[in-house]
């Protein structure tokens, strides 16, 4: 199961994670909060770093900068997060070579 986060799905995060676990579905999500909630894995930008960058933009705008004059930024760092507990629950063996590639492993 692969999902892309939006407000509607985020409100149902626990329900979707539980559904994937119940049906033993490997799951891939956009954002590590899903993995922390029990999802199998995620590959996305660091959500909290994006929020911090957004705050910098808000600060600049509140100090008088024109939004149209600010450069568009693209997040450069992506993180790969794996939940080993979930992998075991659904009967999936994650190889050591994949674990080495992960930025964070939830045990």
GIJOBEL-V939278 format. One record per residue. RES is the residue in one letter. BURIAL is # if it has 24 or more other ideal C-beta (glycine too) atoms within 12 Angstrom, else .. Layout:
BEGIN
<<RES & BURIAL> <RES & BURIAL>>
END
This chain:
BEGIN
<<X & .> <X & .> <X & #> <X & .> <X & #> <X & .> <X & .> <X & .> <X & #> <X & .> <X & .> <X & .> <X & #> <X & .> <X & .> <X & #> <X & #> <X & .> <X & .> <X & #> <X & #> <X & .> <X & .> <X & .> <X & #> <X & .> <X & #> <X & #> <X & #> <X & #> <X & #> <X & #> <X & #> <X & #> <X & #> <X & #> <X & #> <X & #> <X & #> <X & #> <X & #> <X & #> <X & #> <X & #> <X & #> <X & .> <X & #> <X & .> <X & .> <X & #> <X & .> <X & .> <X & .> <X & .> <X & .> <X & .> <X & .> <X & .> <X & .> <X & .> <X & .> <X & .> <X & .> <X & .> <X & .> <X & .> <X & .> <X & .> <X & .> <X & .> <X & .> <X & .> <X & .> <X & .> <X & .> <X & .> <X & .> <X & .> <X & #> <X & #> <X & #> <X & #> <X & #> <X & #> <X & .> <X & #> <X & #> <X & .> <X & .> <X & #> <X & .> <X & .> <X & .> <X & #> <X & .> <X & .> <X & .> <X & .> <X & .> <X & .> <X & .> <X & #> <X & .> <X & .> <X & #> <X & #> <X & .>>
END
